[in-house]
Each structure stands twice: as structure tokens, then as C-alpha cells.
Amino acid sequence: MPSLARPLRSVLYIPGSKPRALDKARGLPADAIIFDLEDAVIPEEKTTARDTLREALAQGGYGARMRIVRINGLDTEWGADDAKAAAAMGADAILLPKVNGPQDLDALAQITGDTPLWAMMETPLGMLNAAAIAAHPRLQGMVMGTNDLNKDLQTRTRPDRLPLMTGLGLCVLAGKAHGVALIDGVYNAFKDDEGLRLEADQGRDMGFDGKTLIHPAQLEVANAAFSPSAEEIDLAQRQIAAFEECEATGQGVAVVDGKIVENLHVATAREILAKATAIAEMSA
């Protein structure tokens, strides 16, 4: 699964038009960066932003961070040229906004060749077509666009995100069924650490691999929320040890903390330890 192969706990949006922000991102503890050519760039700077981003990626220095370029929609005057430029930049993936169905990814793939694709899931139609989108052979990740989804659903913003649960849940099911990375939406109040922590914990409990962020101040909270805790690692190690001991001796049933340990628990325990190892390797 993508979450095990490469940590994606924190996915930070960076404007593709701002050289200073692009440079600062090289030293931030983000697992991935979305270099944004869409919402974060005003129309007057769309064309020059491509050149600015191309130069930054050519210079390098982003280490093990995943480099994702979000282009403008193909229905805009900038989208096709963004797609061509992004494919030539050597980014790890290209993120397409407002994906409504697999045909949108087909159109992008005709331009970008072999570059992996990611999809912004931010429309009601996209949510209804989540399974077909996740099944696209070129897709590797889905990013929740919760602000746009809120707008289209005409909901009121709630701390529990109840109005969004159906859409988010459909994306989680689709992503898990087809093995693509799942990144939760942004939390707008970037100075509210406790609110971010609650929402990040909710996303982790739902099955998301990480969270998109709008400010570097949010990185620490997101990284902690989507990392295995010390308690989870300890429990995983003890579950595996107890299970392997029972297998070796052929006696009894493995029990840890008064609970039976079965194959499925061991599989989860191994995933937790693999994720912890991947995070440690990336941090190093």
C-alpha cells in the first residue's frame, strides 16, 4: 500500500509562483509537497509560475519529500500547458483538480505520458464516481478538497464534519479497494492546533494516510497524528512475539493484554511496524 511504501502524513501546499516559499519548503519536515499552480496562483502569474517552479525543481534539494504538482483544470486556458510543463519537470505526480470521473484522468494521461496521476476529490459527482476514479490504472493518490465540497453541498461547517462524511467515506472505500493513497482535506484555522489535532485524528481513524496542510505551523500536529504512537508500536511488537511463540510451540492461543491475537491482528501489527520504519528512514 502507498502508506507503507512512502510516508504521506503531511502534504503541504506551496504556491508555485513564490521563489521564497519554494526555497523554504526544502527545509520543512513535510512528507510531501503539493506545488500549486492552481488556487494559490493569480491569473496574471499563471504562466510565469510554471517557469518559477521548473527552476526550483531543477535545482532540487527536496530530499525524500514527494513532489506533486497541482495543475489548473484542463477546461481552463492554462491546464494543458500546465500538464505538459509538469510532466517535463520530473515531478513524482501530477494532481488534477475537480476530477468528476475517470475520463478526466484519461484526458490528462494523453498529455502527461507515464507520469503518475493524483486526483482532487472535491465535487459531488466526483464522490459518486469515486470507485471508478480510484480504479484508473494511472491513479496513485486521491486528495480531498473539503472546502470546495462544502461549497457545492451548501453545508454549514461543523467541527465533526458530519455533512462531508458520506463523500469522504466513499473515497476511503474506493481508495482502499484499489490501493491508492488517501489524503484528507485542509484545516483552515492554521493557528488552532487543538482543532487541527481533532480533525487529523478523525481522518486517521477513518483510514486516511495523511492530511493536506496550508501552513508550515501545521506540520508537527499532522506528522504526530498519522505516525504510530509509542504505545501502538509496543503493542504491535508484543502481539507479533506472542503469536510467533504460539506458532513455534504449537500450543494454545496467543493472548496479549487479555485479548486473543489472530492472524489479522498480526498483519495490522506488521503494517504498523513497517510504517514506523519507513517514517524513521525518511526522517533520517
PyMOL commands that set and color helices and strands:
alter all, ss='L'
color gray80, all
select helices_A, chain A and resi 2-5+19-27+43-59+79-88+102-112+124-128+130-134+146-153+162-178+193-206+216-225+230-249+263-283
alter helices_A, ss='H'
color red, helices_A
select strands_A, chain A and resi 10-15+32-36+66-70+93-96+117-121+139-144+181-184+210-213+255-256+259-260
alter strands_A, ss='S'
color yellow, strands_A
deselect
rebuild
show_as cartoon
